[in-house]
């Protein structure tokens, strides 16, 4: 460690949350220093775990006065390194897991106020208890938390019908870098009184302020769902299927996920609990879901009709519609377990990109060809949220290649993918954010005007640069 925090400063921070909630033992700190993929291993001498907004405000007031860098952290499930400290030892981790209260529920107003440390599943369960739906859904929903979900503008599988996290927020409570508290916890659907300040912090990755609570938008709970696995020959056929299902179901089409055969093989090989969803093998698969409000079987009838028509038209090769809730969950478990099943396959170079939906087939065809030219034997694994244009464009290492040798080629592989994404008028970050992973690439895809505006906002809200320094900008 090249830097040591002043012991008196550690004592001052610790006094705010109480000694038992200020971690200084390296063994206690260790789980907070590495992110899920293991790409970043940071160093910190102090983890603070506040319980109240007042404690967060006191921490940031002291940090602002002393120039102490603060790294907000919730469930530590982020994938771009924003929530992990750097290697300097200067940065203090502000972990919000203890701020885990559901402050209020309003079933009639379709709203719920949750603190930053409530898990996504906790919000979902609270909404279900009121016979309502909070539709944000991620593979990490049992451990990711509201603060992180909003700070990264999380997406997930239901964006097609409900939008990203920012579309599900009515109001925020935020502690600014100097310790002032903005109470914007308004449950209003319409509030046209100047700038929509909450949107600055949603997707801000902890660089502009610390979200401590949010008023979340709830929705009517679907009374039925029809879940189907579809086998196809190509992403082009998946596009035709999407267009047909979207036209027939409208907003009732709540999910449309694309998977290559390689994804199914990874899941079957590395998690034997799963079973092949269809009797035969197919080059590509779609996992889709229709939701219905009536509970009279309309969703399933529509799914059967449209998917039968897709087979007759030569768009789909085979289809299975879940016969039970258990089978539906098994289908979704295959999709949700896919990221974990990539680890036993060796190194993985990952990209979270988006392009216009109509250009997804072109993106996959040209992207696969580009990386295979660069590295013969590479295993392309493009999958994800076809219905909103978001692909997790991953590359698994060639079977015979050394992992370190493969990962050393990351800049070359990623450069080819990002160049194609930009050519197709897409985004280099669809739902994971920028963090530390894509900070340099951001300069290549944002105009000087855009970067100037972002820096101006950062300077106005965090003039000392103590919040998540070196992240995003």
C-alpha positions as CSV (number, residue, x, y, z in Angstrom):
1,X,0.0,0.0,0.0
2,X,1.5,3.3,-1.0
3,X,-0.8,5.6,1.0
4,X,-2.1,5.5,4.5
5,X,-5.2,7.3,5.7
6,X,-4.7,9.4,8.8
7,X,-5.8,7.4,11.8
8,X,-7.6,10.4,13.2
9,X,-9.6,10.7,10.0
10,X,-10.5,7.0,10.1
11,X,-11.7,7.6,13.7
12,X,-13.8,10.6,12.6
13,X,-15.5,8.6,9.8
14,X,-16.0,5.6,12.1
15,X,-17.7,7.7,14.8
16,X,-20.4,8.6,12.3
17,X,-21.6,5.1,11.7
18,X,-20.3,3.5,14.9
19,X,-17.2,1.3,15.2
20,X,-19.0,-2.0,14.4
21,X,-20.1,-0.6,11.0
22,X,-16.7,0.8,10.1
23,X,-14.6,-2.0,8.7
24,X,-10.8,-1.7,9.0
25,X,-9.8,-5.4,9.3
26,X,-8.4,-6.5,5.9
27,X,-10.3,-9.7,6.1
28,X,-13.6,-7.8,6.5
29,X,-12.8,-5.4,3.8
30,X,-11.7,-8.0,1.3
31,X,-15.1,-8.9,-0.2
32,X,-15.7,-5.3,-1.1
33,X,-12.5,-5.0,-3.1
34,X,-13.2,-7.2,-6.1
35,X,-16.0,-7.3,-8.6
36,X,-17.9,-10.3,-9.9
37,X,-15.8,-10.9,-13.0
38,X,-12.5,-10.5,-11.1
39,X,-11.2,-7.8,-13.5
40,X,-10.5,-5.3,-10.8
41,X,-8.9,-5.9,-7.4
42,X,-8.7,-2.6,-5.5
43,X,-7.3,-1.5,-2.1
44,X,-9.1,0.3,0.7
45,X,-8.4,0.9,4.4
46,X,-12.0,1.6,5.3
47,X,-15.5,0.5,4.5
48,X,-18.3,2.6,6.0
49,X,-21.8,1.1,6.3
50,X,-24.3,3.9,7.2
51,X,-27.9,3.1,8.3
52,X,-29.5,6.5,7.7
53,X,-29.4,9.3,5.2
54,X,-28.1,11.6,7.9
55,X,-25.1,9.4,8.3
56,X,-24.4,9.4,4.6
57,X,-24.7,13.2,4.7
58,X,-22.2,13.4,7.6
59,X,-19.8,11.1,5.8
60,X,-19.8,13.2,2.6
61,X,-19.6,16.4,4.4
62,X,-16.4,15.2,6.1
63,X,-15.1,13.7,2.9
64,X,-15.7,17.0,1.1
65,X,-13.9,18.9,3.8
66,X,-10.9,16.6,3.8
67,X,-10.7,15.7,0.1
68,X,-11.3,12.1,0.8
69,X,-12.4,10.1,-2.3
70,X,-15.6,8.1,-1.8
71,X,-16.7,5.0,-3.7
72,X,-20.5,4.3,-3.3
73,X,-21.2,0.6,-3.4
74,X,-24.5,-1.4,-3.1
75,X,-24.6,-5.1,-3.9
76,X,-21.3,-5.0,-5.8
77,X,-22.8,-6.7,-8.8
78,X,-21.7,-4.0,-11.3
79,X,-19.8,-5.2,-14.4
80,X,-17.7,-2.1,-15.4
81,X,-15.6,-1.5,-12.2
82,X,-17.3,1.6,-10.9
83,X,-18.1,0.2,-7.5
84,X,-14.6,-1.1,-6.7
85,X,-11.8,1.1,-5.3
86,X,-8.6,1.7,-7.2
87,X,-5.2,0.4,-6.1
88,X,-4.0,3.6,-4.4
89,X,-5.5,2.9,-0.9
90,X,-6.9,6.5,-0.8
91,X,-10.5,5.6,-1.5
92,X,-13.1,4.9,1.2
93,X,-15.9,2.6,0.3
94,X,-19.4,3.7,1.2
95,X,-21.5,0.6,1.3
96,X,-25.3,1.2,1.5
97,X,-26.4,-2.4,2.3
98,X,-27.7,-1.4,5.8
99,X,-30.1,1.2,4.3
100,X,-32.6,-1.6,3.5
101,X,-36.0,-0.3,4.5
102,X,-39.1,-0.1,2.4
103,X,-40.2,3.3,3.7
104,X,-43.7,3.4,2.3
105,X,-46.1,1.6,-0.1
106,X,-49.0,3.1,-2.0
107,X,-51.0,0.4,-3.7
108,X,-53.7,2.8,-5.0
109,X,-51.1,5.2,-6.3
110,X,-48.9,2.4,-7.8
111,X,-45.8,3.5,-6.0
112,X,-43.3,2.3,-3.4
113,X,-40.5,4.1,-1.6
114,X,-37.3,2.0,-1.0
115,X,-33.9,2.8,0.4
116,X,-30.8,2.2,-1.7
117,X,-29.8,-1.0,0.1
118,X,-33.1,-2.9,-0.6
119,X,-32.4,-5.8,-3.0
120,X,-34.2,-5.8,-6.3
121,X,-35.9,-9.0,-5.3
122,X,-37.0,-7.3,-2.0
123,X,-38.7,-4.6,-4.1
124,X,-40.3,-7.2,-6.3
125,X,-41.6,-9.1,-3.3
126,X,-43.0,-6.0,-1.7
127,X,-44.8,-5.1,-4.9
128,X,-46.2,-8.6,-5.2
129,X,-47.5,-8.5,-1.6
130,X,-49.6,-5.5,-2.8
131,X,-50.7,-7.4,-5.9
132,X,-48.6,-5.1,-8.0
133,X,-45.6,-5.5,-10.3
134,X,-42.1,-4.0,-10.2
135,X,-40.9,-5.1,-13.6
136,X,-37.2,-4.6,-13.4
137,X,-35.7,-8.1,-13.6
138,X,-32.0,-9.1,-13.7
139,X,-30.1,-12.3,-13.2
140,X,-28.5,-10.8,-10.0
141,X,-31.8,-9.6,-8.6
142,X,-31.3,-11.5,-5.3
143,X,-28.2,-9.5,-4.5
144,X,-28.2,-6.3,-6.6
145,X,-29.7,-3.3,-4.8
146,X,-31.8,-0.3,-5.7
147,X,-29.0,2.2,-5.4
148,X,-26.8,0.3,-7.8
149,X,-29.7,-0.4,-10.2
150,X,-30.5,3.2,-10.5
151,X,-26.9,4.5,-10.5
152,X,-26.3,2.2,-13.5
153,X,-29.7,2.7,-15.1
154,X,-30.2,-1.1,-15.1
155,X,-32.0,-2.8,-18.0
156,X,-32.7,-6.5,-17.9
157,X,-35.2,-8.7,-19.6
158,X,-38.4,-6.5,-19.4
159,X,-37.1,-3.3,-21.1
160,X,-39.2,-4.2,-24.2
161,X,-42.4,-3.4,-22.3
162,X,-41.5,-1.3,-19.3
163,X,-38.3,0.5,-20.2
164,X,-35.0,0.9,-18.3
165,X,-34.6,1.7,-14.6
166,X,-34.9,5.4,-15.3
167,X,-38.4,4.8,-16.6
168,X,-39.5,3.3,-13.3
169,X,-38.6,6.1,-11.0
170,X,-40.9,8.9,-9.8
171,X,-38.6,10.6,-7.3
172,X,-35.2,10.3,-5.6
173,X,-33.4,11.2,-2.3
174,X,-29.8,12.1,-3.0
175,X,-26.9,13.2,-0.8
176,X,-24.7,15.6,-2.8
177,X,-20.9,15.6,-2.6
178,X,-20.8,18.3,0.0
179,X,-23.2,16.5,2.3
180,X,-26.4,18.4,1.4
181,X,-29.5,16.3,1.0
182,X,-31.9,16.7,-1.9
183,X,-35.3,15.4,-1.0
184,X,-37.0,14.7,-4.3
185,X,-39.2,11.8,-3.1
186,X,-42.3,12.9,-4.9
187,X,-44.7,10.3,-6.2
188,X,-46.0,12.5,-9.0
189,X,-46.6,11.3,-12.5
190,X,-46.5,14.9,-13.7
191,X,-44.2,17.5,-12.3
192,X,-43.2,20.0,-15.0
193,X,-41.3,22.4,-12.8
194,X,-38.0,22.9,-14.5
195,X,-35.1,20.4,-15.0
196,X,-35.8,16.8,-14.2
197,X,-32.9,16.6,-11.7
198,X,-33.4,12.9,-10.8
199,X,-32.3,11.9,-14.3
200,X,-28.8,13.3,-13.6
201,X,-28.2,10.7,-10.9
202,X,-29.9,7.8,-12.6
203,X,-27.1,6.3,-14.7
204,X,-24.5,8.6,-13.1
205,X,-22.6,5.7,-11.6
206,X,-22.1,7.5,-8.2
207,X,-20.1,10.3,-9.8
208,X,-22.6,13.1,-9.1
209,X,-24.3,12.1,-5.8
210,X,-25.3,9.2,-3.6
211,X,-28.8,7.9,-4.1
212,X,-30.2,6.9,-0.7
213,X,-33.9,6.3,-1.5
214,X,-36.3,6.3,-4.5
215,X,-40.0,6.4,-5.2
216,X,-40.5,3.5,-7.7
217,X,-43.3,3.1,-10.1
218,X,-45.4,0.0,-9.9
219,X,-47.6,-1.6,-12.5
220,X,-50.7,-3.9,-12.6
221,X,-49.7,-7.5,-12.0
222,X,-50.2,-9.8,-15.0
223,X,-52.7,-12.5,-14.5
224,X,-51.1,-15.0,-16.9
225,X,-47.9,-15.5,-18.8
226,X,-47.0,-17.7,-21.7
227,X,-43.3,-18.6,-22.0
228,X,-41.9,-20.2,-25.1
229,X,-38.6,-21.5,-26.4
230,X,-38.2,-21.3,-30.2
231,X,-35.6,-22.9,-32.4
232,X,-34.5,-21.0,-35.5
233,X,-31.8,-21.0,-38.2
234,X,-30.6,-17.4,-37.9
235,X,-30.9,-14.0,-36.3
236,X,-32.6,-12.9,-39.5
237,X,-35.4,-15.3,-38.8
238,X,-35.4,-14.1,-35.1
239,X,-36.0,-10.6,-36.5
240,X,-39.0,-11.8,-38.5
241,X,-40.4,-13.6,-35.5
242,X,-40.0,-10.5,-33.3
243,X,-41.8,-8.3,-35.9
244,X,-44.7,-10.8,-36.0
245,X,-45.0,-11.2,-32.3
246,X,-44.7,-7.5,-31.6
247,X,-47.4,-6.7,-34.2
248,X,-49.7,-9.4,-32.7
249,X,-49.1,-8.8,-29.0
250,X,-48.1,-5.2,-28.7
251,X,-47.0,-4.4,-25.1
252,X,-48.1,-7.9,-24.1
253,X,-44.8,-9.1,-25.5
254,X,-42.7,-8.6,-22.4
255,X,-39.5,-10.4,-23.3
256,X,-37.7,-11.5,-26.4
257,X,-34.2,-13.0,-25.8
258,X,-31.8,-14.4,-28.4
259,X,-29.4,-17.2,-27.7
260,X,-27.0,-19.1,-30.0
261,X,-26.6,-22.9,-29.8
262,X,-23.3,-22.4,-28.1
263,X,-25.1,-20.8,-25.1
264,X,-27.3,-23.8,-24.7
265,X,-24.2,-26.1,-24.9
266,X,-22.4,-24.1,-22.2
267,X,-25.4,-24.3,-19.9
268,X,-25.9,-28.0,-20.4
269,X,-22.2,-28.8,-20.1
270,X,-21.5,-26.7,-17.0
271,X,-24.8,-26.9,-15.1
272,X,-26.2,-30.5,-15.5
273,X,-29.4,-29.6,-13.8
274,X,-30.6,-28.1,-17.0
275,X,-32.3,-29.9,-19.9
276,X,-32.2,-29.1,-23.6
277,X,-35.4,-27.0,-24.2
278,X,-36.2,-28.6,-27.6
279,X,-36.0,-32.2,-28.9
280,X,-33.6,-31.3,-31.7
281,X,-30.7,-28.9,-31.9
282,X,-31.0,-25.5,-33.6
283,X,-28.4,-22.9,-34.6
284,X,-30.3,-20.1,-32.7
285,X,-33.0,-19.9,-30.1
286,X,-35.5,-17.3,-28.9
287,X,-36.9,-17.2,-25.4
288,X,-40.0,-15.1,-25.4
289,X,-42.8,-14.3,-23.0
290,X,-46.3,-12.9,-23.4
291,X,-48.2,-11.4,-20.4
292,X,-52.0,-11.1,-20.1
293,X,-54.2,-9.0,-17.8
294,X,-57.3,-11.1,-17.9
295,X,-56.1,-14.5,-16.8
296,X,-58.4,-16.3,-19.2
297,X,-55.8,-18.0,-21.3
298,X,-55.6,-15.2,-24.0
299,X,-51.8,-15.0,-23.7
300,X,-51.3,-18.7,-24.3
301,X,-53.8,-18.7,-27.2
302,X,-52.1,-15.9,-28.8
303,X,-48.7,-17.5,-28.4
304,X,-49.9,-20.8,-29.8
305,X,-51.5,-19.1,-32.8
306,X,-48.6,-16.8,-33.7
307,X,-45.9,-19.5,-33.1
308,X,-47.8,-22.0,-35.2
309,X,-48.0,-19.5,-38.0
310,X,-44.2,-18.9,-37.6
311,X,-43.5,-22.6,-38.2
312,X,-45.8,-22.7,-41.2
313,X,-44.1,-19.7,-42.7
314,X,-40.7,-21.2,-42.3
315,X,-39.6,-18.6,-39.7
316,X,-39.3,-21.0,-36.8
317,X,-38.2,-24.7,-36.8
318,X,-39.6,-25.9,-33.5
319,X,-41.4,-24.4,-30.5
320,X,-42.2,-25.5,-27.0
321,X,-44.6,-23.5,-24.8
322,X,-44.2,-24.0,-21.0
323,X,-47.0,-26.1,-19.6
324,X,-46.4,-25.0,-16.0
325,X,-44.9,-22.2,-13.8
326,X,-42.1,-24.7,-13.0
327,X,-41.3,-25.2,-16.7
328,X,-41.4,-21.5,-17.3
329,X,-38.9,-20.9,-14.5
330,X,-36.7,-23.7,-15.9
331,X,-36.6,-21.9,-19.2
332,X,-35.6,-18.6,-17.6
333,X,-33.1,-20.3,-15.4
334,X,-31.2,-21.4,-18.5
335,X,-31.0,-17.8,-19.6
336,X,-30.1,-16.4,-16.2
337,X,-27.4,-19.0,-15.5
338,X,-25.6,-18.4,-18.8
339,X,-23.1,-15.8,-17.5
340,X,-22.0,-18.2,-14.8
341,X,-21.5,-21.1,-17.2
342,X,-19.1,-19.1,-19.3
343,X,-16.5,-19.2,-16.5
344,X,-15.6,-22.9,-16.8
345,X,-15.0,-22.3,-20.6
346,X,-11.9,-20.1,-19.9
347,X,-11.4,-16.5,-20.7
348,X,-14.3,-14.4,-21.9
349,X,-14.1,-11.0,-23.6
350,X,-17.4,-9.3,-22.9
351,X,-19.2,-6.4,-24.6
352,X,-22.6,-4.8,-23.7
353,X,-23.7,-3.1,-26.9
354,X,-26.8,-2.0,-28.6
355,X,-27.8,-1.4,-32.2
356,X,-31.1,-0.6,-34.0
357,X,-33.1,-3.8,-33.8
358,X,-33.3,-4.2,-37.5
359,X,-29.5,-4.3,-37.7
360,X,-28.9,-7.0,-35.1
361,X,-28.6,-9.8,-37.8
362,X,-26.0,-7.7,-39.6
363,X,-24.2,-6.9,-36.3
364,X,-23.9,-10.6,-35.5
365,X,-22.9,-11.7,-39.0
366,X,-20.2,-9.1,-39.5
367,X,-19.1,-9.1,-35.9
368,X,-18.5,-12.9,-35.8
369,X,-16.7,-12.7,-39.1
370,X,-14.5,-9.9,-37.9
371,X,-13.3,-11.6,-34.7
372,X,-12.9,-15.0,-36.4
373,X,-10.5,-13.3,-38.8
374,X,-8.6,-11.8,-36.0
375,X,-8.5,-15.0,-33.9
376,X,-9.3,-18.3,-35.7
377,X,-11.1,-20.7,-33.3
378,X,-12.6,-18.0,-31.1
379,X,-16.1,-18.9,-29.9
380,X,-18.5,-16.0,-30.5
381,X,-21.4,-15.9,-28.0
382,X,-23.7,-13.0,-28.9
383,X,-26.9,-13.2,-26.8
384,X,-29.4,-11.1,-24.9
385,X,-32.2,-8.6,-25.2
386,X,-33.1,-8.8,-28.9
387,X,-36.3,-6.9,-28.3
388,X,-34.6,-3.7,-27.2
389,X,-31.5,-4.0,-29.4
390,X,-29.1,-5.0,-26.6
391,X,-26.6,-7.7,-27.2
392,X,-24.1,-9.1,-24.7
393,X,-21.6,-9.8,-27.4
394,X,-19.2,-12.1,-25.6
395,X,-16.2,-14.0,-27.0
396,X,-15.0,-17.2,-25.3
397,X,-11.4,-18.2,-25.9
398,X,-10.4,-20.9,-28.4
399,X,-10.3,-24.3,-26.8
400,X,-6.6,-24.8,-27.2
401,X,-5.5,-21.2,-26.4
402,X,-4.0,-20.1,-23.1
403,X,-6.3,-17.8,-21.1
404,X,-3.8,-15.1,-20.5
405,X,-2.8,-15.0,-24.2
406,X,-6.5,-14.7,-25.1
407,X,-7.3,-11.9,-22.7
408,X,-4.2,-10.0,-23.8
409,X,-6.0,-9.6,-27.2
410,X,-8.9,-7.8,-25.6
411,X,-8.1,-4.3,-27.0
412,X,-7.9,-5.8,-30.5
413,X,-11.1,-7.8,-30.2
414,X,-13.1,-5.1,-28.5
415,X,-11.8,-2.5,-31.0
416,X,-13.3,-4.5,-33.9
417,X,-16.6,-4.9,-32.1
418,X,-16.9,-1.3,-31.1
419,X,-15.9,0.0,-34.5
420,X,-18.8,-2.0,-36.0
421,X,-21.2,-0.9,-33.4
422,X,-20.4,2.7,-34.1
423,X,-20.7,2.1,-37.8
424,X,-24.2,0.7,-37.2
425,X,-25.2,3.7,-35.2
426,X,-25.3,1.8,-31.9
427,X,-23.9,2.3,-28.4
428,X,-20.8,0.8,-26.8
429,X,-22.7,0.5,-23.5
430,X,-26.3,-0.6,-23.5
431,X,-27.1,-1.2,-19.9
432,X,-23.9,-1.9,-17.8
433,X,-22.6,1.7,-17.8
434,X,-19.1,3.1,-18.4
435,X,-17.3,2.8,-15.0
436,X,-13.6,2.2,-15.5
437,X,-14.0,-0.4,-18.2
438,X,-15.1,1.9,-21.0
439,X,-13.8,5.3,-19.9
440,X,-11.3,5.6,-22.7
441,X,-13.8,4.4,-25.3
442,X,-16.2,7.1,-24.2
443,X,-13.9,9.8,-25.5
444,X,-14.1,8.1,-28.9
445,X,-17.9,7.9,-29.2
446,X,-19.0,11.2,-27.5
447,X,-18.6,14.5,-29.2
448,X,-16.5,17.3,-27.6
449,X,-19.8,19.1,-26.9
450,X,-21.2,16.1,-25.1
451,X,-18.1,15.6,-23.0
452,X,-17.9,19.3,-22.1
453,X,-21.5,19.2,-20.9
454,X,-20.8,16.1,-18.8
455,X,-17.7,17.6,-17.3
456,X,-19.7,20.8,-16.5
457,X,-22.3,18.9,-14.6
458,X,-19.6,16.9,-12.7
459,X,-17.8,20.2,-11.8
460,X,-21.0,21.8,-10.6
461,X,-22.2,18.9,-8.4
462,X,-18.8,17.6,-7.3
463,X,-16.3,20.4,-7.6
464,X,-13.7,18.6,-5.4
465,X,-13.9,15.4,-7.4
466,X,-14.4,13.2,-4.4
467,X,-17.2,11.0,-5.7
468,X,-16.1,8.0,-7.7
469,X,-13.0,9.7,-9.2
470,X,-11.8,8.3,-12.5
471,X,-15.1,6.6,-13.2
472,X,-17.0,7.5,-16.4
473,X,-14.9,10.7,-17.0
